[in-house]
């Protein structure tokens, strides 16, 4: 039925009132007409007959919110400078002509907060800088560059790293090679990454620890337990022995690594399978019992996981006919969260299990827990993807490198991932854990 509604001096004609519906439905109509919230409405009937019913509404509107002090600015109306400041965008690095391999490497390394900390704290005395080409000079140059990048956040003006490029060229002349037209030639980003990390390995002290010789060994260095055996005997995976001399005992060793390699074979479609295929291989080495070379099965298990795990996709190979480093364009999928538990030794797996259990129990909690194995190591085997260095082009001497840092979680289809940097997955809990 249609009714009239009187509210103060205002009247509304032909308002639908359905007696079969909840009163709240009618109140919602009145709210739309008058702005009086249903909780503040008092509805009374006024009229003699059902054909001519007047509804009397009593109640007042809530006070309207005051106008904003400053006029809202929408992203579409912002200048590039205002947008960069509002979003707190990281500072960019200017490409000086085929220096993108270096720019991308620096951006990925900058994503490691502990590296920024140790560079801020390190004191490089003048006697450690004997020549502009020395490790101390390059480390000092990186220290200055990262400090400039941190202080320049939110700026759309990229930093021109002329000085750091000069130091790199002095330390490693091959990166200063020029093409026929006189410009710098494109270089391999992973080679640049490796050289910079080795320089930092020499100059950066460990953080709060005396058991490691350098920061790089502490946070980026892993250890393999390696055993040497030759072929299967009776197809039993637990009875590897020297096929030519069954009395030769299994030998073992330890190998340090700063990077894992994923070789892109025809059957490798995923990062994990590529990594797993490389922990066991056949090699030729000297047999002490035979006094000559023999074939051995080399098996590697990780016995120490670094906090930051670097993985390189081995995409480039030398093509003799064209005399170039050709690129393997095959897509290999990699996860945002990497689990390397099955690549670890049994002893390390036992150490990882307690923290892995906590991850399962407290996945959605909010308080960060300090690491428990030792500072600078990974105590669960879980890694979160932190940075990706990609390459676009057909050879390592051409194309373009780009760094994708954590806030950009996926890279575009036409860029092939080349170097991955995984950081430690942080356990978040309700209450802090006593690590004493």
Secondary structure, 3 states (H helix, E strand, C coil): CEEEEEECCEEEEEEECCCCCCHHHHHHHHHHHHCCCHHHCEEEEEEEECCEEEEEEECCCCCCCCCCCCCCCCHHHCCHHHHHHHHCCCCCECCCCCCHHHHHHHHHHHCCHHHHHHHHHCCCCHHHCCCCCCHHHHHHHHHHHHHHHHHCCCCCCCECCHHHHHHHHHHCHHHHCECCCCCECCCCHHHHHHHHHHHHHHHCCCCCCCCCCCHHHHHCCEEEEEEEECCCECCECCCCCCCCCCCCCCEEEEEEECCEEEECCCCCCEHHHHHHCCCEEEEEEEECCCCEEEEEEEEEEEEECECCEEEEEECEEEECCCCEEEECCCCCECCCEEECHHHECHHHHHHHHHHHHHHHHCCCCCEECCCCCCCCECCCCEEEEEEEEEEECCECCCCEEEEEECCCCCCCCCCEEEEEEEEECCCEECCCCCCC
